[in-house]
Structures are given as C-alpha cells and as structure tokens.
Amino acid sequence: MAARRVIGVDLGGTKLLAGVVDPELAAHHRTQRTVVGLDQRALIEIALEAVSEMRAATGGMTIEAVDFGLPALIDRRGGSPT
C-alpha cells in the first residue's frame, strides 16, 4: 500500500508555512513564504504556489488532502466568523 500524505498550510499574519505530513505526523518537504502586506489575490497565489511546490516535492505520491489553517475572528456566541 502506498504511503498516505497530506499537505498542511498555516497562513498567519506574517508568513505562510507548508509541509507534507505522513501518517506518523512527521513533516516533509517544508516551505515558507513571507506574506506581510500582500493583498488577497497575492495571498491566494502564494498559497497555490506553496501547495504546488509541496505536490511536486512528493515525487508523484498521492496526496490525500490539503488542509489550511487561517486566522479568523470567531463570534463565540453565534459560532460564526465575524
């Protein structure tokens, strides 16, 4: 059976971190990008570029999922983003 991998992307206020994670939660093929001052379009392009780089770095392994962690304010009473 082929090893399963996922791509994790953490997009914060100053940087984007991405990596390929295996079933044992070990990170492989990490990358980092600075995102300070970028507009929405540039942020999306940087995220797509990082995911593409991670996919290419796996050498053709199947990627099961791509997961994003994004900063957001949550309305704790209503449970939705503000």
Buried (B, 14 or more C-beta within 10 A) or exposed (E): EEEEBBBBBBBEEEEBBBBBBEEEEEEEBEBEBEBEEBEEEEBEEBBEBBBEBBBEBBEEBEBEEBEEEEEEEEEEEEEEEE
